[in-house]
Amino acid sequence: MAVEIRFTAASVAKVRFAVSPLGETVLALRILFGTGGHAVHRPWVRRARPLLARERELPLLRALIAGPLPSFLFPAPAQRLPSIAAELDLVRATQEDFFRQEYGAVLGMPPEDAPEPATVLPRLAEALHRCHELLIAPQWGRMRAVLEADLGRRALTLVEGGVQALFAELHRDIAWDDGQLVVHGRRTPHAVHTVDTGGHGLVLQPSVFNWPDVGVDKAPIAAASIRYPAMGVGLLWESPRPAVTGLIPVLGHTRTLILAALAEPLTTAALASRLSITPSAVSQHLGALRGAGLVSTQRQGRTALHLRTERATHLMDGPIPAGFPDALTR
């Protein structure tokens, strides 16, 4: 089914980015329940599935997540990076009419036959929080690095090329056509569902566990939202290569981490955030690595982007997993 998202001039001005820990938790559970998912996630699935078996609310989670997904599980994030607690508060506050409508649609019953929200939403929120802490939080450092790096790239595209350039590179199924955004479906390509942003704008959310597909909230309460596949997910779950860890005694721990991260272009601030060190320390290490011919720096206006050179990639012995710092520090 194709989804048409209609914009007003006010809506275009309100296009923004966000990362959703709750959305990633729900989509991860969906994969563990055997719905969707890509082979790239298999290493994570093998580790996570036995852990999920301990969850006492599995029947409730499976009923609401294994099939069509209710929109109340995907409230549009109010911030760029909200906490899981803040997002679950939005789930608990779901309006009764909206809850009944979505619950009934997912489970195939009339809305009036749906249970009271107070009997479902608190249990659901607590279960999702436990699943997040058990399955997502241990990997969140690596995931967040991938997601925030994607946000940085998309923001730069938006600044340099505008909304049209941004949508053109998000995904092959997304097309921008004269004030209307179309997300093309594959299973029922001739059916069309329309979403009106109503002046609330659009939230673009890079996703790990929706990779490599696009997801659209077809029944938004406020801002519309699109989950698109983040770049770098393909290497997220790979183990570090022995050649990389062998560089630590030669280059030092921090400089090896910097080279690992610079498989993609990053700013000094992004590197500092990812490695939890100061920007001035990053600058000093980058200067040394540039002097050795291992890092190149390109300026675009006021922004400096760093990338490791081909020589450095040879030293690292091939592609480096996104989010690699966590792997080195284990």
C-alpha positions in Angstrom: 0.0 0.0 0.0 1.3 3.4 -0.9 1.0 6.2 1.7 0.6 9.8 0.6 1.6 12.4 3.2 0.1 15.8 2.4 2.0 18.9 3.4 1.1 22.5 3.9 3.7 25.2 3.8 3.6 25.2 7.6 4.2 21.4 7.7 7.3 21.6 5.5 8.8 24.1 7.9 8.3 21.6 10.7 10.2 18.7 9.2 12.5 17.5 12.0 14.6 14.5 13.0 14.4 12.3 16.1 15.6 8.9 17.5 13.1 6.7 19.3 14.3 4.2 21.8 10.7 3.0 22.2 10.3 2.5 18.5 13.5 0.5 18.3 12.3 -1.7 21.2 9.0 -2.4 19.6 10.6 -3.2 16.2 13.2 -5.4 17.8 10.5 -7.4 19.6 8.7 -7.7 16.3 11.8 -9.4 14.8 12.1 -11.7 17.8 8.5 -12.7 17.3 9.4 -13.8 13.8 7.7 -11.0 11.9 9.9 -9.2 9.4 13.5 -8.5 10.1 16.6 -8.9 7.9 19.4 -11.5 8.0 21.7 -8.7 9.1 20.2 -8.9 12.6 20.7 -12.6 13.1 23.7 -12.3 15.4 21.6 -10.1 17.7 18.6 -12.3 17.4 20.6 -15.4 18.5 21.7 -13.6 21.6 18.4 -11.9 22.4 15.7 -14.5 21.8 16.6 -16.7 24.9 16.5 -13.6 27.1 13.0 -12.6 25.9 11.6 -16.0 27.0 11.7 -14.8 30.6 9.2 -11.9 30.0 6.0 -12.5 31.9 3.8 -10.3 29.6 4.8 -12.2 26.4 1.2 -13.0 25.4 0.2 -9.3 25.6 3.4 -8.2 23.7 2.9 -10.8 21.0 -0.8 -9.9 20.5 0.0 -6.3 19.9 3.4 -6.5 18.1 3.6 -9.7 16.1 0.9 -8.6 13.6 -0.3 -5.1 12.5 1.2 -2.5 14.7 -1.0 -0.1 16.7 -0.1 3.6 16.3 -0.2 4.2 20.0 3.1 2.3 20.3 4.8 5.0 18.1 4.1 8.4 19.6 6.0 11.0 17.7 9.1 12.0 19.8 8.9 15.5 21.2 12.7 15.8 21.3 15.6 14.7 19.1 16.6 12.0 21.6 13.9 11.3 24.2 14.4 8.9 27.0 12.5 5.5 27.0 10.7 6.7 30.2 9.4 9.9 28.5 8.1 7.9 25.5 6.4 5.3 27.7 4.7 8.1 29.5 3.1 9.1 26.2 2.0 5.5 25.7 0.3 5.5 29.2 -1.4 8.8 28.3 -3.0 7.4 25.1 -6.6 8.7 24.7 -9.2 6.1 25.3 -11.0 6.5 22.0 -7.7 6.2 20.0 -6.6 3.2 22.1 -9.9 1.4 21.5 -9.8 2.1 17.8 -6.2 0.9 17.3 -6.5 -2.1 19.7 -9.7 -3.2 17.9 -8.1 -2.8 14.5 -5.0 -4.9 15.5 -7.0 -7.7 17.2 -9.9 -7.7 14.8 -12.7 -6.7 17.2 -15.1 -3.7 17.4 -13.6 -0.7 19.3 -16.4 -1.0 21.9 -15.2 -4.5 22.7 -11.6 -3.5 23.4 -10.6 -3.5 27.1 -10.2 -0.4 29.2 -6.9 1.3 28.6 -6.2 1.3 32.3 -6.1 -2.5 32.3 -3.7 -2.7 29.4 -1.5 0.4 29.0 0.3 0.3 32.4 1.2 -3.4 32.0 2.2 -2.8 28.4 4.5 0.1 29.3 6.2 -1.8 32.1 6.8 -4.8 29.8 8.2 -2.6 27.1 10.5 -0.9 29.7 11.8 -4.3 30.9 12.4 -5.4 27.3 14.2 -2.2 26.5 16.5 -2.6 29.5 17.1 -6.3 28.8 17.5 -6.3 25.0 18.2 -2.8 23.8 20.0 -0.9 26.6 23.1 -3.1 26.4 23.5 -2.3 22.7 22.3 1.2 22.9 25.8 2.8 22.7 26.5 1.2 19.4 23.0 1.8 18.1 22.9 5.4 19.1 26.3 6.0 17.4 24.8 4.7 14.1 21.6 6.6 14.5 23.2 9.9 15.4 25.7 9.7 12.7 22.8 9.2 10.2 21.1 12.3 11.7 24.2 14.3 11.1 24.4 13.3 7.4 20.8 14.0 6.8 20.9 17.3 8.5 23.8 18.3 6.2 21.8 17.3 3.2 18.8 19.3 4.3 21.0 22.4 4.8 22.7 22.1 1.5 19.9 20.8 -0.8 16.6 21.5 1.0 13.7 19.2 1.6 13.6 17.8 -1.9 17.2 16.6 -1.7 16.7 15.2 1.7 13.7 13.0 0.7 15.5 12.0 -2.6 18.2 10.2 -0.6 16.3 8.7 2.3 15.0 5.5 0.5 14.2 4.3 -3.0 10.5 3.9 -1.9 10.2 7.6 -0.9 9.4 10.2 -3.5 8.7 14.0 -3.1 6.2 15.4 -5.6 5.1 19.0 -5.5 4.2 19.3 -1.8 3.3 15.6 -1.4 5.4 12.9 0.0 4.7 9.4 -1.3 6.0 6.2 0.4 5.5 3.4 -2.1 4.3 0.0 -0.9 5.3 -3.3 -2.5 2.6 -5.8 -1.4 -0.4 -3.8 -2.6 1.1 -1.1 -4.8 -2.2 0.2 -6.2 -3.8 0.8 -2.8 -3.3 4.3 -1.4 -3.7 5.6 2.2 -3.6 9.3 2.8 -2.1 11.0 5.9 -2.7 14.7 6.4 0.0 16.4 8.6 -2.6 19.0 9.6 0.1 21.6 10.1 1.9 19.5 12.7 4.9 18.6 10.5 6.8 15.4 10.0 9.3 13.5 12.2 12.0 11.5 10.3 13.4 8.7 12.4 16.4 6.7 11.4 16.0 3.1 12.5 18.1 0.1 13.1 15.5 -2.6 13.5 13.2 -1.4 10.6 16.2 -1.7 8.3 16.2 -2.0 5.3 12.5 -1.0 5.0 10.5 2.2 5.5 7.7 2.5 8.1 4.9 5.1 8.2 2.5 5.9 11.0 -0.8 5.7 9.2 -2.8 7.2 12.0 -0.8 9.9 13.7 -2.4 12.0 16.5 -0.2 15.0 15.8 3.0 15.0 13.7 3.3 12.4 11.0 6.4 10.1 11.2 8.5 8.0 8.9 11.0 5.4 10.1 13.7 5.0 7.4 16.7 2.6 7.5 19.8 4.2 9.0 23.1 4.0 7.1 25.7 1.7 8.7 23.3 -0.9 10.1 24.8 -3.6 7.9 28.0 -3.8 10.0 26.4 -3.1 13.4 26.5 -6.6 14.8 29.9 -7.7 13.4 32.7 -8.6 15.8 35.9 -6.6 15.8 38.7 -7.8 13.5 41.9 -9.1 15.2 44.0 -6.7 13.1 42.1 -3.7 14.6 42.6 -4.7 18.2 46.2 -5.4 17.4 46.7 -1.7 16.5 45.9 -0.5 20.0 49.5 -1.1 21.3 50.8 0.8 18.3 48.5 3.7 17.9 47.0 3.9 21.3 43.5 3.1 22.4 41.9 6.5 21.6 43.4 6.9 18.2 42.4 3.4 17.2 38.9 4.2 18.3 38.9 7.3 16.2 40.1 5.4 13.1 37.4 2.8 13.7 34.7 5.5 13.9 35.9 7.3 10.8 34.7 4.6 8.4 32.1 7.4 7.8 32.6 11.1 7.7 32.2 12.7 11.2 32.7 16.1 12.7 35.0 16.7 15.7 31.9 17.2 17.9 30.4 13.9 16.7 33.6 12.0 17.4 33.9 13.6 20.9 30.3 12.6 21.7 30.7 9.1 20.4 34.0 8.4 22.2 33.0 10.4 25.4 36.1 12.6 25.3 36.6 16.3 24.9 36.6 18.0 21.4 40.0 19.5 22.2 41.4 16.0 22.8 39.8 14.7 19.6 41.5 17.6 17.7 44.9 16.7 19.1 44.5 13.1 18.1 43.2 14.0 14.6 46.2 16.2 14.1 48.6 13.3 14.8 46.6 11.0 12.6 46.5 13.5 9.7 50.3 13.9 10.0 50.6 10.2 9.6 48.4 10.2 6.5 45.7 8.2 8.2 42.9 10.8 8.3 41.8 13.5 5.8 39.7 16.5 6.7 37.4 18.4 4.4 35.7 21.7 5.3 32.2 22.5 4.2 31.4 26.0 5.3 31.9 26.1 9.1 31.8 22.3 9.4 34.9 20.1 9.2 34.3 16.5 8.3 37.0 13.8 9.0 37.4 10.5 7.2 40.1 7.9 7.4 42.2 7.5 4.4 42.7 4.4 2.2 46.0 3.8 4.0 44.1 3.7 7.3 41.5 1.4 6.0 44.2 -1.0 4.9 45.7 -0.9 8.4 42.3 -1.6 9.9 42.0 -4.7 7.6 38.7 -3.9 5.9 35.4 -2.5 6.9 34.9 -1.5 10.5 31.6 -2.2 12.3 29.5 0.9 13.0 29.5 1.6 16.7 32.9 -0.2 17.0 34.1 1.6 20.2 31.8 -0.6 22.4 33.3 -3.7 20.9 36.8 -2.6 21.7 36.0 -1.7 25.3 34.4 -5.0 26.2 
